[in-house]
Amino acid sequence: MGETTGDATQRVTGEVIDGGPEVRLRNTFAAPYDDAIAAARTCYSPRVIQADEITDGQRERIGPLTYEGGHHTVFTHATYEFDLSGISRQLVWCFLHTFPFYNTEQQSQRYVRLDEARAHVPTSLRGEARDVYTAAVARAWAHYAELSARLEPVTMDILSDLWRLRDRQGRAFGRSVRREAEKKAIETARYVIPIACHTAMVYTVSGITLHRLRRMAAVCDVPTEARIVVEQMVAAAREADPAFFERVGEQPLEDEMVVEDAIAPPGPADPAALEAFDKSLDGRAARLVDYGVSGPQVVADAVRHVLGRHDLDDDDAIAAVLDPRRNRYRLDTLNVSAHSPLMRALNHAHYTFRKRISHTADSQDQRHRMVPGSRPLLTRSVPDHVDVIEPDLIANDPACHALFREAVEEAWDARARLLELGETPEVAQYLLPNAVAVRFEESGSLLHLLHKWTMRTCLNAQREIFDASMDEIEQVRAVHPSLMEHVGPPCSVRTGLVRPRCTEGSHFCGIPVWKTFPEVERRI
């Protein structure tokens, strides 16, 4: 089960690998610009217009007229599917995943062991600054390897007890538990990996979204990297059809046009402001700070109006939309809630949470794109002192805790040294670990929070997201109990109504959560 600590460290203390970002256009339309013009013409035609009917005069006239008039929906039909690799996780978190209109399948740090120190190294780094940067990245990987090795027996002991391994027979089951223990170990050890870490993904956006990415690349926390990646994406799109960017569009924002920079230039966070934020959480990872007081009444009214059933009392109306015994859509693994006239009534109950979680946990949380958050700029919101979220698995083991503290303190020291050498906060932030705390507000309707809470209260969900989701559910239940009676993981919603009870298949957590939810003890 795993390697020795010394072997693990030795495997990753070599050269930091950074070949720069790689962008490849996997798929797109044959004639995206003509297709957009054809879509625009269809609006005023008795029939559907095809792309091969478009004339050069229409390209010159209709495209710019439509674009400049703000009628951008015609440019959403074009779809660009990219391979992106060699990009930093910070670029993904602060730019590529900060809005709803994209789709991604991204390499997992939870389940893919990071055997090589692959990370973004800014090309501007020279001399001592580059040495400091690359040494810090290499050391972080060494800490990750050692922490992974130390955590494997810890996670193995917990899982063996949880799944009563000693009472079961068979080598196959034992190997399965060992694989799961390894996954839990690297999932937790990744907290010390820097946010410069490379990632790879399939990234799909519409044509108008690609225009917006090009326009706004300077506005994120890593504008230099963002510009490089977006320029490559646009170049690939132009090669497929030059007209889509040559005939319409706006130029990328220059640095002096970035509003955020004008209001608050990059610099260390105010410790007093962070302390006040944390105090306002009352010890929670997520605190309910605003909601519509009349949420249940508004939902019940909306249900009655959708169905034309004014004889339904409030309890029956709410049960009609939320009780899986009456609303079978709740049992569907395909999330069809936004397509159901009945379930759209849940849009009218709205909640806002204040949150403090780690960068790596939020990288998953932000994938719930219909529950948006106002995430911070790390170049303004990270203090000079260590400010991290430490996983319980690490905190509860003295040796792992000591190693974790050493790793994050080294990261902050290297960041401080880069700033002393005159490097920008943009460059220095890449050395922050995945564990760095991020603070923000997040809001959503019950319709979309319901999907998030279903997925993230499963015991296979990342631990921090699970804990934050349980915080959220508890507080909403306190103010709107009638809306929360049937909220929980798939097994608790589906039990007694449909099989399989657990939708995770062979990844079943081993705990009969459905018997006690929301009272459930999570050990790992």
C-alpha positions, 0 to 999 in steps of 0.5 A, a space after each residue: 500500500 503505497 511507497 515510503 515517505 523518502 521514495 515519495 519525496 524523491 520522485 518529485 524533487 526534480 525539475 519543474 515542468 512547464 511547456 507553456 499552454 497548449 490550445 487545440 480546436 477539437 470541433 467547431 461549425 463549418 461556417 460559424 459566421 455565415 451560420 450566425 448571419 443565417 440565424 439573424 435572417 431567419 428572424 425576418 423570414 417565412 422559412 429557415 435560412 441556411 448558411 450557404 445562402 449568405 451573400 458577401 453583402 449580407 456578411 458586411 451588412 447584417 453581421 456588424 449591424 446585429 453585433 453592434 446593436 447588441 443582438 448577440 444571440 445569433 453568435 451563440 449558435 457557433 460552438 468552439 470545443 477546445 483542448 486546453 493543457 498546460 494552464 494553471 488552476 488559478 487561470 481556471 478558477 479566476 477566469 475560465 470558470 467564473 461565469 455560467 456559459 461554458 462546459 468543461 471536463 477537467 482533470 481531477 486532482 482528487 483522483 489523479 496522482 500528481 507524480 511530476 511537478 508540472 506548473 505554470 512558470 511566468 516567462 517574466 521570471 529571471 535570476 533569483 526570482 525564478 530560482 525562488 519560484 521553481 524551488 518553491 514549486 518543487 518543495 510543494 510537490 515534495 510535501 505533497 508526495 510525503 503527505 500522500 504517503 503519510 495519509 494512506 495508512 490513516 485513510 486505510 484505517 478509517 475505511 477498514 473500520 468503516 467498511 468492517 474490512 476485518 469481517 469480510 473475506 476476499 482479496 478483491 475487496 481489500 484491494 478496492 479499499 486500498 485504492 479508495 484509501 489512496 484516492 482519499 490520501 491524494 485528495 487531501 494531500 493536494 491542499 499543499 499543491 500550488 495554484 500554479 499547478 497545471 491542469 488539462 480540460 476539454 473546454 466548450 464555449 459559444 462564439 459570443 462567449 469567446 468574444 467576451 473572453 477575448 475582451 475581458 482577459 485583462 480583468 482577471 487575477 492572471 491577465 498575462 496567462 489569460 491573454 496568452 491562452 485566449 489569443 491562442 483560442 481566438 487564433 484557432 477559431 480564426 483559422 477555422 473561419 476568419 470572418 467570425 472575428 475579423 468582421 465583428 468584435 471588440 478589441 481586448 481591454 488594455 490595462 488602463 481600462 480595467 475598472 477593478 485596478 483603478 478602484 483597488 490596485 493589487 496588494 496585501 489584504 487588510 487583516 482587520 477586514 478578514 477578521 471581521 468577515 470570519 467573525 461574521 460567519 459565527 464559526 460556520 463555513 457558510 452562513 445564511 445572510 439573506 433570504 426572501 422571508 415569504 419564500 414558502 408562500 411565494 413557492 406555494 402560490 407559484 405552484 397553484 398558478 402553474 397548475 391552475 389548482 387554486 384548491 391546493 393548500 400551501 402544504 399540498 402545493 409545496 409537496 407537489 413540487 418537492 416530495 419525490 412521492 408526488 413529483 417523480 422528477 426528483 428521482 431522475 438522475 438527469 437534472 430536469 428541474 429547469 425544464 419542468 413547469 412545476 419545478 420552476 416555481 422553486 426559482 422564487 425562493 432565493 438565498 444568499 450565503 457568506 462563505 470561507 472555504 479553500 481554493 481547491 474546494 471552491 474550484 468544485 463549488 463554482 462548477 454549480 454555475 447557476 449558484 453564482 458567487 462574487 469570488 475575490 481577487 487573490 491579488 487583493 484578498 490574501 494577507 501577508 500571513 498564512 491563511 488556509 483551510 486545513 482538512 480534518 484528516 490532516 489536523 487530526 494527525 500530528 505528523 501530517 499537521 506538522 508537515 502541512 504547516 511546514 508546506 504552507 508556511 514555505 509557500 507564504 515565505 516564497 511569495 513574500 520573497 518574490 514580492 521583496 525582489 520586485 515581482 508583482 502580486 500577479 506572479 507571486 500569487 501562483 505560489 499560494 497553495 490550494 489550501 488558501 482561504 477564499 471569502 465570498 458571497 454566493 446566491 441561488 434560487 432553491 431550484 438550483 441549490 436543490 441540485 447542488 445540495 443533492 449532489 454535494 451532501 453525498 458522502 462521496 462529495 469533497 469534504 469541504 463542499 459537503 460540510 458547507 452544504 450541510 451548513 447551508 441546509 441546516 440554516 435554511 431548514 431553520 427559517 423555511 422548514 416546509 421547503 427543506 423536508 425532502 432535501 438531501 443526497 440521492 439515497 435519502 430522496 430515492 429510498 423506498 421509491 426507486 432502485 438503485 437507492 444509491 446512484 454511485 454504483 460501486 462507489 457506494 460510501 458504505 453508510 446507510 445515510 438514508 436512515 438518519 439524514 440530516 443527522 449523519 457522521 462523516 469520518 472521512 
